[in-house]
């Protein structure tokens, strides 16, 4: 599947430490919605570089555990190194697809995801599979983006004229991507269809201060399929979009429009 290829691409994985500044900005807010207790077992979906998983492991203490799962082998390797460096002994990571796979370490008390669930191409099945791994009454909490128009740091619109449109999803699949769960009503319907109770969304806004290459660089232009002859025009289009957010030192003050969803199993 396209997402598996993308997240296992060496380039894409190598620049993730720069880009996770955007996602990590939400960690404290997301965890506050879940109010983790000591000794709880936590499942982190799409754990990426593992920062959220390690933070959750710290909160649940030596009597609990935190398991991070991700389809990206390079990011799981990064997460394992970070956990070892942090001496996070109750934290572990595995390469797995939470949409379909049976995940070791359960049953879990809590499932959490920081911008990982937008990449499911069968979201109702995926959330049902996650629910299957939780105890009765277990808690779900995840962060996803609000509408693209409310997130002007995302340069997809600036680059749209330089790259081919993605193919339509296969029969029975849905489109994936950062903003695939931006409609709160649709998210609540998906969660209800997957058997979750009392799905609730909370909008929040914050600002992340990042280097411009956390948002786009020449490697990403090439990865997305921008022809090399169009690089200069593409860079200008990106600069035009980002300049209103650019500080005098060149850093970007990126406005992040996020929504936090919670539900119970």
Secondary structure, DSSP 8 states (H G I E B T S, - for coil): -HHHHHHT-HHHHHTHHHHHHHHHTTHHHHHHHH---TT-EEEEET-TTSHHHHHHHHHH-TTSEEEEEES-HHHHHHHHHHHHHTT-TTEEEEE--TTT---TT-SEEEEEEES-GGG-SSHHHHHHHHHHTEEEEEEEEEEEE--GGG-TT-THHHHGGGS-------TT----STTTT--HHHHHHHHHHTT-EEEEEEEEEEEEEE-GGGT--HHHHHHHT--GGGHHHHHHHHHHHHGGGB-TTS-EEEEEEEEEEEEE-
